[in-house]
Amino acid sequence: MTAAPTRYAFIKANWHADIVDRALDGFCEVIPADQVDVFTVPGAFEMPLLARDLANSGKYAAVAAAALVVDGGIYRHDFVAQAVVSGLMQAGLDSNVPVLSVSLTPHHFQPTDHHIGIYKDHFVEKGREAAEAALMIGKTRESLKG
């Protein structure tokens, strides 16, 4: 029997990197950074394809993907956010590897110091939660093998 992978992939969107990168900080508070391979994509929309490829590689116990999709005033953000979350879910289902979303779509984000601070802190927490979920689902799935 092949041992389960002990490495984790973390994808982060480059848009709003000052905020999104904080999710990786939180993730690595739970899972040691030396067990995490980090990949950067241009934006949220590019995450599902890479998540699928990473999950199918057989190298990772789980894949986490982080992005901040904001309302730019043209109503595009709702469609992007839905496509990203659906694509990440599909990547996990197709690959049989957990693919976790740390993709947030705030209703009223403004690039002020106040909002940026709130979301930086929030992304740290969401990164931690994604790492905890990766470990929990891995442990649960292992227990099912008997």
Backbone as JSON Lines, residues from 0, in Angstrom:
{"i":0,"aa":"M","n":[0.83,-1.18,0.0],"ca":[0.0,0.0,0.0],"c":[0.88,1.25,0.0]}
{"i":1,"aa":"T","n":[0.53,2.22,-0.81],"ca":[1.27,3.47,-0.9],"c":[0.9,4.39,0.25]}
{"i":2,"aa":"A","n":[1.9,5.02,0.84],"ca":[1.64,5.97,1.94],"c":[0.93,7.19,1.4]}
{"i":3,"aa":"A","n":[0.04,7.73,2.21],"ca":[-0.69,8.95,1.84],"c":[0.29,10.12,1.78]}
{"i":4,"aa":"P","n":[0.07,11.03,0.83],"ca":[0.95,12.2,0.75],"c":[0.89,13.04,2.04]}
{"i":5,"aa":"T","n":[1.99,13.65,2.37],"ca":[2.05,14.51,3.57],"c":[2.34,15.96,3.2]}
{"i":6,"aa":"R","n":[2.33,16.26,1.91],"ca":[2.55,17.62,1.45],"c":[1.2,18.24,1.11]}
{"i":7,"aa":"Y","n":[1.18,19.56,1.13],"ca":[-0.04,20.31,0.85],"c":[0.29,21.38,-0.19]}
{"i":8,"aa":"A","n":[-0.65,21.62,-1.09],"ca":[-0.49,22.68,-2.09],"c":[-1.34,23.87,-1.66]}
{"i":9,"aa":"F","n":[-0.78,25.05,-1.83],"ca":[-1.51,26.28,-1.51],"c":[-1.41,27.2,-2.72]}
{"i":10,"aa":"I","n":[-2.56,27.51,-3.31],"ca":[-2.64,28.41,-4.46],"c":[-3.12,29.76,-3.97]}
{"i":11,"aa":"K","n":[-2.46,30.82,-4.42],"ca":[-2.92,32.15,-4.02],"c":[-3.0,33.04,-5.25]}
{"i":12,"aa":"A","n":[-4.1,33.78,-5.32],"ca":[-4.3,34.72,-6.41],"c":[-3.46,35.96,-6.18]}
{"i":13,"aa":"N","n":[-2.93,36.5,-7.25],"ca":[-2.07,37.67,-7.15],"c":[-2.84,38.97,-6.93]}
{"i":14,"aa":"W","n":[-4.1,39.03,-7.34],"ca":[-4.91,40.22,-7.09],"c":[-5.08,40.39,-5.59]}
{"i":15,"aa":"H","n":[-4.86,41.58,-5.1],"ca":[-4.96,41.89,-3.66],"c":[-4.02,41.01,-2.84]}
{"i":16,"aa":"A","n":[-2.82,40.79,-3.36],"ca":[-1.85,39.89,-2.72],"c":[-1.54,40.3,-1.29]}
{"i":17,"aa":"D","n":[-1.55,41.6,-1.0],"ca":[-1.25,42.04,0.37],"c":[-2.25,41.47,1.37]}
{"i":18,"aa":"I","n":[-3.47,41.21,0.91],"ca":[-4.5,40.63,1.77],"c":[-4.49,39.1,1.65]}
{"i":19,"aa":"V","n":[-4.53,38.6,0.42],"ca":[-4.64,37.17,0.16],"c":[-3.48,36.38,0.75]}
{"i":20,"aa":"D","n":[-2.26,36.94,0.69],"ca":[-1.09,36.23,1.22],"c":[-1.21,35.92,2.7]}
{"i":21,"aa":"R","n":[-2.03,36.65,3.39],"ca":[-2.22,36.4,4.82],"c":[-2.88,35.05,5.08]}
{"i":22,"aa":"A","n":[-3.65,34.55,4.12],"ca":[-4.24,33.22,4.27],"c":[-3.15,32.16,4.36]}
{"i":23,"aa":"L","n":[-2.09,32.33,3.58],"ca":[-0.97,31.4,3.65],"c":[-0.31,31.47,5.03]}
{"i":24,"aa":"D","n":[-0.21,32.67,5.6],"ca":[0.34,32.81,6.95],"c":[-0.46,31.96,7.93]}
{"i":25,"aa":"G","n":[-1.78,32.08,7.87],"ca":[-2.64,31.31,8.77],"c":[-2.54,29.82,8.52]}
{"i":26,"aa":"F","n":[-2.48,29.42,7.25],"ca":[-2.38,28.02,6.88],"c":[-1.12,27.41,7.5]}
{"i":27,"aa":"C","n":[-0.02,28.16,7.42],"ca":[1.27,27.66,7.92],"c":[1.4,27.76,9.44]}
{"i":28,"aa":"E","n":[0.44,28.37,10.1],"ca":[0.4,28.3,11.57],"c":[-0.06,26.92,12.02]}
{"i":29,"aa":"V","n":[-0.76,26.2,11.15],"ca":[-1.3,24.88,11.47],"c":[-0.49,23.77,10.81]}
{"i":30,"aa":"I","n":[-0.17,23.95,9.55],"ca":[0.63,22.98,8.8],"c":[1.99,23.62,8.55]}
{"i":31,"aa":"P","n":[3.07,22.97,8.96],"ca":[4.4,23.58,8.82],"c":[4.71,23.99,7.38]}
{"i":32,"aa":"A","n":[5.32,25.15,7.23],"ca":[5.63,25.7,5.91],"c":[6.48,24.76,5.07]}
{"i":33,"aa":"D","n":[7.3,23.94,5.7],"ca":[8.14,23.04,4.91],"c":[7.36,21.86,4.33]}
{"i":34,"aa":"Q","n":[6.07,21.77,4.64],"ca":[5.19,20.75,4.06],"c":[4.24,21.37,3.02]}
{"i":35,"aa":"V","n":[4.41,22.66,2.74],"ca":[3.48,23.38,1.87],"c":[4.22,23.9,0.64]}
{"i":36,"aa":"D","n":[3.71,23.53,-0.54],"ca":[4.2,24.08,-1.8],"c":[3.25,25.19,-2.22]}
{"i":37,"aa":"V","n":[3.8,26.35,-2.53],"ca":[3.0,27.53,-2.83],"c":[3.05,27.84,-4.32]}
{"i":38,"aa":"F","n":[1.87,28.15,-4.86],"ca":[1.73,28.47,-6.28],"c":[0.93,29.76,-6.39]}
{"i":39,"aa":"T","n":[1.38,30.67,-7.24],"ca":[0.69,31.94,-7.45],"c":[0.08,31.95,-8.84]}
{"i":40,"aa":"V","n":[-1.17,32.39,-8.91],"ca":[-1.86,32.54,-10.19],"c":[-2.28,34.0,-10.33]}
{"i":41,"aa":"P","n":[-2.58,34.45,-11.55],"ca":[-2.93,35.86,-11.73],"c":[-4.14,36.3,-10.91]}
{"i":42,"aa":"G","n":[-5.21,35.53,-10.96],"ca":[-6.43,35.89,-10.25],"c":[-7.2,34.66,-9.84]}
{"i":43,"aa":"A","n":[-8.34,34.88,-9.24],"ca":[-9.17,33.78,-8.72],"c":[-9.61,32.82,-9.82]}
{"i":44,"aa":"F","n":[-9.94,33.36,-10.97],"ca":[-10.5,32.56,-12.05],"c":[-9.54,31.46,-12.51]}
{"i":45,"aa":"E","n":[-8.25,31.66,-12.31],"ca":[-7.25,30.67,-12.74],"c":[-7.01,29.56,-11.71]}
{"i":46,"aa":"M","n":[-7.58,29.67,-10.54],"ca":[-7.3,28.7,-9.48],"c":[-7.85,27.3,-9.73]}
{"i":47,"aa":"P","n":[-9.09,27.12,-10.2],"ca":[-9.61,25.75,-10.34],"c":[-8.79,24.84,-11.25]}
{"i":48,"aa":"L","n":[-8.32,25.36,-12.37],"ca":[-7.54,24.54,-13.29],"c":[-6.25,24.06,-12.63]}
{"i":49,"aa":"L","n":[-5.53,24.96,-11.98],"ca":[-4.3,24.57,-11.31],"c":[-4.61,23.64,-10.13]}
{"i":50,"aa":"A","n":[-5.68,23.91,-9.41],"ca":[-6.07,23.04,-8.29],"c":[-6.31,21.61,-8.78]}
{"i":51,"aa":"R","n":[-7.0,21.49,-9.91],"ca":[-7.24,20.16,-10.48],"c":[-5.93,19.46,-10.83]}
{"i":52,"aa":"D","n":[-5.02,20.21,-11.49],"ca":[-3.74,19.61,-11.89],"c":[-2.92,19.19,-10.68]}
{"i":53,"aa":"L","n":[-2.88,20.03,-9.66],"ca":[-2.13,19.7,-8.44],"c":[-2.74,18.5,-7.73]}
{"i":54,"aa":"A","n":[-4.06,18.5,-7.62],"ca":[-4.74,17.38,-6.95],"c":[-4.5,16.07,-7.71]}
{"i":55,"aa":"N","n":[-4.53,16.13,-9.03],"ca":[-4.31,14.92,-9.83],"c":[-2.85,14.46,-9.85]}
{"i":56,"aa":"S","n":[-1.93,15.29,-9.38],"ca":[-0.51,14.93,-9.41],"c":[-0.17,13.78,-8.46]}
{"i":57,"aa":"G","n":[-1.0,13.55,-7.46],"ca":[-0.72,12.51,-6.48],"c":[0.29,12.93,-5.42]}
{"i":58,"aa":"K","n":[0.74,14.18,-5.46],"ca":[1.76,14.67,-4.53],"c":[1.18,15.27,-3.26]}
{"i":59,"aa":"Y","n":[-0.13,15.59,-3.26],"ca":[-0.67,16.4,-2.17],"c":[-1.83,15.73,-1.44]}
{"i":60,"aa":"A","n":[-1.81,15.88,-0.12],"ca":[-2.91,15.39,0.71],"c":[-4.13,16.28,0.53]}
{"i":61,"aa":"A","n":[-3.92,17.55,0.24],"ca":[-5.0,18.5,0.0],"c":[-4.45,19.71,-0.74]}
{"i":62,"aa":"V","n":[-5.36,20.44,-1.36],"ca":[-5.02,21.67,-2.06],"c":[-5.92,22.77,-1.49]}
{"i":63,"aa":"A","n":[-5.32,23.9,-1.12],"ca":[-6.09,25.06,-0.67],"c":[-5.88,26.18,-1.67]}
{"i":64,"aa":"A","n":[-6.92,26.98,-1.88],"ca":[-6.83,28.07,-2.85],"c":[-7.43,29.34,-2.24]}
{"i":65,"aa":"A","n":[-6.69,30.43,-2.32],"ca":[-7.1,31.69,-1.68],"c":[-7.18,32.83,-2.68]}
{"i":66,"aa":"A","n":[-8.27,33.6,-2.56],"ca":[-8.46,34.77,-3.42],"c":[-9.44,35.72,-2.76]}
{"i":67,"aa":"L","n":[-9.36,36.97,-3.15],"ca":[-10.33,37.98,-2.75],"c":[-10.96,38.51,-4.03]}
{"i":68,"aa":"V","n":[-12.25,38.24,-4.19],"ca":[-12.98,38.67,-5.39],"c":[-13.86,39.83,-4.96]}
{"i":69,"aa":"V","n":[-13.55,41.02,-5.46],"ca":[-14.27,42.21,-5.01],"c":[-15.21,42.74,-6.09]}
{"i":70,"aa":"D","n":[-16.21,43.46,-5.64],"ca":[-17.18,44.1,-6.51],"c":[-16.53,45.34,-7.11]}
{"i":71,"aa":"G","n":[-16.21,45.26,-8.38],"ca":[-15.59,46.4,-9.06],"c":[-16.61,47.32,-9.7]}
{"i":72,"aa":"G","n":[-17.89,47.12,-9.38],"ca":[-18.93,47.99,-9.9],"c":[-19.53,47.55,-11.21]}
{"i":73,"aa":"I","n":[-19.12,46.39,-11.74],"ca":[-19.67,45.93,-13.01],"c":[-20.4,44.6,-12.88]}
{"i":74,"aa":"Y","n":[-20.69,44.19,-11.69],"ca":[-21.46,42.98,-11.4],"c":[-20.8,41.69,-11.89]}
{"i":75,"aa":"R","n":[-19.54,41.72,-12.21],"ca":[-18.81,40.55,-12.67],"c":[-18.39,39.65,-11.5]}
{"i":76,"aa":"H","n":[-18.18,40.23,-10.34],"ca":[-17.65,39.49,-9.2],"c":[-18.51,38.3,-8.79]}
{"i":77,"aa":"D","n":[-19.83,38.43,-8.87],"ca":[-20.71,37.3,-8.5],"c":[-20.46,36.1,-9.4]}
{"i":78,"aa":"F","n":[-20.32,36.35,-10.69],"ca":[-20.1,35.25,-11.63],"c":[-18.73,34.62,-11.42]}
{"i":79,"aa":"V","n":[-17.73,35.45,-11.21],"ca":[-16.38,34.94,-10.99],"c":[-16.35,34.11,-9.71]}
{"i":80,"aa":"A","n":[-16.89,34.64,-8.64],"ca":[-16.88,33.92,-7.35],"c":[-17.58,32.57,-7.48]}
{"i":81,"aa":"Q","n":[-18.74,32.54,-8.12],"ca":[-19.47,31.28,-8.28],"c":[-18.69,30.29,-9.13]}
{"i":82,"aa":"A","n":[-18.1,30.77,-10.22],"ca":[-17.32,29.89,-11.09],"c":[-16.11,29.32,-10.34]}
{"i":83,"aa":"V","n":[-15.46,30.14,-9.55],"ca":[-14.27,29.7,-8.81],"c":[-14.64,28.63,-7.79]}
{"i":84,"aa":"V","n":[-15.64,28.9,-6.97],"ca":[-16.02,27.93,-5.94],"c":[-16.51,26.63,-6.57]}
{"i":85,"aa":"S","n":[-17.31,26.74,-7.63],"ca":[-17.79,25.53,-8.31],"c":[-16.63,24.76,-8.93]}
{"i":86,"aa":"G","n":[-15.69,25.48,-9.53],"ca":[-14.53,24.83,-10.14],"c":[-13.65,24.14,-9.12]}
{"i":87,"aa":"L","n":[-13.45,24.78,-7.98],"ca":[-12.65,24.15,-6.92],"c":[-13.33,22.9,-6.39]}
{"i":88,"aa":"M","n":[-14.65,22.97,-6.18],"ca":[-15.39,21.79,-5.72],"c":[-15.28,20.67,-6.74]}
{"i":89,"aa":"Q","n":[-15.44,21.0,-8.01],"ca":[-15.35,19.98,-9.05],"c":[-13.96,19.37,-9.11]}
{"i":90,"aa":"A","n":[-12.93,20.17,-8.93],"ca":[-11.55,19.65,-8.93],"c":[-11.37,18.62,-7.82]}
{"i":91,"aa":"G","n":[-11.91,18.9,-6.65],"ca":[-11.82,17.95,-5.55],"c":[-12.6,16.67,-5.82]}
{"i":92,"aa":"L","n":[-13.81,16.82,-6.33],"ca":[-14.62,15.63,-6.61],"c":[-14.0,14.78,-7.7]}
{"i":93,"aa":"D","n":[-13.48,15.41,-8.75],"ca":[-12.89,14.66,-9.86],"c":[-11.58,13.98,-9.48]}
{"i":94,"aa":"S","n":[-10.81,14.61,-8.6],"ca":[-9.48,14.08,-8.27],"c":[-9.49,13.18,-7.03]}
{"i":95,"aa":"N","n":[-10.56,13.24,-6.25],"ca":[-10.65,12.51,-4.98],"c":[-9.63,13.02,-3.96]}
{"i":96,"aa":"V","n":[-9.25,14.28,-4.1],"ca":[-8.34,14.95,-3.18],"c":[-9.07,16.19,-2.66]}
{"i":97,"aa":"P","n":[-9.05,16.44,-1.35],"ca":[-9.72,17.64,-0.84],"c":[-9.15,18.92,-1.47]}
{"i":98,"aa":"V","n":[-10.02,19.74,-1.99],"ca":[-9.67,21.05,-2.52],"c":[-10.49,22.07,-1.73]}
{"i":99,"aa":"L","n":[-9.79,22.91,-1.0],"ca":[-10.42,23.82,-0.05],"c":[-10.37,25.26,-0.55]}
{"i":100,"aa":"S","n":[-11.45,25.97,-0.33],"ca":[-11.54,27.35,-0.79],"c":[-11.37,28.33,0.36]}
{"i":101,"aa":"V","n":[-10.46,29.26,0.17],"ca":[-10.3,30.42,1.05],"c":[-10.55,31.63,0.14]}
{"i":102,"aa":"S","n":[-11.63,31.53,-0.62],"ca":[-11.97,32.57,-1.59],"c":[-13.15,33.36,-1.04]}
{"i":103,"aa":"L","n":[-12.92,34.63,-0.79],"ca":[-13.94,35.47,-0.18],"c":[-14.4,36.55,-1.15]}
{"i":104,"aa":"T","n":[-15.69,36.87,-1.06],"ca":[-16.3,37.89,-1.9],"c":[-17.08,38.84,-1.01]}
{"i":105,"aa":"P","n":[-16.41,39.86,-0.48],"ca":[-17.11,40.8,0.4],"c":[-18.1,41.65,-0.39]}
{"i":106,"aa":"H","n":[-19.2,42.0,0.27],"ca":[-20.22,42.83,-0.37],"c":[-19.79,44.28,-0.55]}
{"i":107,"aa":"H","n":[-19.06,44.8,0.42],"ca":[-18.77,46.23,0.41],"c":[-17.3,46.52,0.71]}
{"i":108,"aa":"F","n":[-16.4,45.89,-0.02],"ca":[-14.98,46.13,0.2],"c":[-14.57,47.47,-0.39]}
{"i":109,"aa":"Q","n":[-13.86,48.23,0.39],"ca":[-13.26,49.48,-0.07],"c":[-11.77,49.41,0.28]}
{"i":110,"aa":"P","n":[-10.89,49.82,-0.61],"ca":[-9.45,49.71,-0.34],"c":[-8.96,50.79,0.64]}
{"i":111,"aa":"T","n":[-9.6,50.85,1.79],"ca":[-9.18,51.77,2.85],"c":[-8.35,51.0,3.86]}
{"i":112,"aa":"D","n":[-7.58,51.7,4.65],"ca":[-6.77,51.03,5.69],"c":[-7.65,50.18,6.6]}
{"i":113,"aa":"H","n":[-8.82,50.7,6.93],"ca":[-9.73,49.98,7.82],"c":[-10.16,48.64,7.2]}
{"i":114,"aa":"H","n":[-10.67,48.67,5.96],"ca":[-11.13,47.43,5.32],"c":[-9.96,46.48,5.05]}
{"i":115,"aa":"I","n":[-8.85,47.02,4.61],"ca":[-7.69,46.16,4.34],"c":[-7.26,45.46,5.62]}
{"i":116,"aa":"G","n":[-7.23,46.17,6.72],"ca":[-6.87,45.56,8.01],"c":[-7.82,44.46,8.41]}
{"i":117,"aa":"I","n":[-9.11,44.72,8.26],"ca":[-10.13,43.71,8.61],"c":[-9.92,42.45,7.78]}
{"i":118,"aa":"Y","n":[-9.75,42.6,6.48],"ca":[-9.63,41.43,5.62],"c":[-8.28,40.72,5.76]}
{"i":119,"aa":"K","n":[-7.22,41.45,6.07],"ca":[-5.95,40.77,6.34],"c":[-6.1,39.84,7.54]}
{"i":120,"aa":"D","n":[-6.71,40.33,8.61],"ca":[-6.93,39.5,9.79],"c":[-7.86,38.33,9.48]}
{"i":121,"aa":"H","n":[-8.9,38.61,8.7],"ca":[-9.87,37.57,8.35],"c":[-9.22,36.46,7.52]}
{"i":122,"aa":"F","n":[-8.32,36.84,6.62],"ca":[-7.66,35.84,5.79],"c":[-6.71,34.96,6.62]}
{"i":123,"aa":"V","n":[-6.09,35.5,7.64],"ca":[-5.27,34.66,8.52],"c":[-6.15,33.58,9.15]}
{"i":124,"aa":"E","n":[-7.29,33.99,9.67],"ca":[-8.21,33.03,10.29],"c":[-8.71,32.01,9.28]}
{"i":125,"aa":"K","n":[-9.07,32.45,8.1],"ca":[-9.57,31.52,7.07],"c":[-8.46,30.57,6.61]}
{"i":126,"aa":"G","n":[-7.24,31.02,6.58],"ca":[-6.12,30.14,6.25],"c":[-5.96,29.05,7.3]}
{"i":127,"aa":"R","n":[-6.06,29.45,8.57],"ca":[-6.0,28.45,9.66],"c":[-7.13,27.43,9.5]}
{"i":128,"aa":"E","n":[-8.33,27.94,9.26],"ca":[-9.48,27.05,9.12],"c":[-9.31,26.07,7.96]}
{"i":129,"aa":"A","n":[-8.74,26.52,6.86],"ca":[-8.51,25.64,5.72],"c":[-7.51,24.54,6.08]}
{"i":130,"aa":"A","n":[-6.45,24.9,6.8],"ca":[-5.46,23.89,7.21],"c":[-6.08,22.89,8.17]}
{"i":131,"aa":"E","n":[-6.86,23.38,9.12],"ca":[-7.54,22.48,10.06],"c":[-8.5,21.55,9.33]}
{"i":132,"aa":"A","n":[-9.21,22.09,8.33],"ca":[-10.13,21.26,7.54],"c":[-9.36,20.21,6.75]}
{"i":133,"aa":"A","n":[-8.22,20.59,6.17],"ca":[-7.41,19.64,5.41],"c":[-6.97,18.48,6.3]}
{"i":134,"aa":"L","n":[-6.52,18.79,7.49],"ca":[-6.09,17.74,8.42],"c":[-7.25,16.88,8.87]}
{"i":135,"aa":"M","n":[-8.38,17.53,9.18],"ca":[-9.54,16.79,9.67],"c":[-10.1,15.85,8.61]}
{"i":136,"aa":"I","n":[-10.27,16.34,7.39],"ca":[-10.82,15.48,6.34],"c":[-9.86,14.36,6.02]}
{"i":137,"aa":"G","n":[-8.57,14.63,6.06],"ca":[-7.58,13.58,5.83],"c":[-7.66,12.49,6.89]}
{"i":138,"aa":"K","n":[-7.76,12.9,8.14],"ca":[-7.87,11.94,9.24],"c":[-9.16,11.12,9.14]}
{"i":139,"aa":"T","n":[-10.25,11.78,8.82],"ca":[-11.54,11.09,8.69],"c":[-11.5,10.09,7.55]}
{"i":140,"aa":"R","n":[-10.94,10.5,6.41],"ca":[-10.88,9.59,5.27],"c":[-9.97,8.4,5.55]}
{"i":141,"aa":"E","n":[-8.88,8.62,6.27],"ca":[-8.0,7.51,6.66],"c":[-8.73,6.52,7.55]}
{"i":142,"aa":"S","n":[-9.56,7.03,8.47],"ca":[-10.28,6.15,9.38],"c":[-11.29,5.28,8.65]}
{"i":143,"aa":"L","n":[-11.76,5.72,7.51],"ca":[-12.72,4.94,6.72],"c":[-12.07,3.74,6.05]}
{"i":144,"aa":"K","n":[-10.75,3.78,5.92],"ca":[-10.03,2.67,5.28],"c":[-9.92,1.46,6.21]}
{"i":145,"aa":"G","n":[-10.2,1.68,7.49],"ca":[-10.23,0.6,8.45],"c":[-8.92,0.17,8.89]}
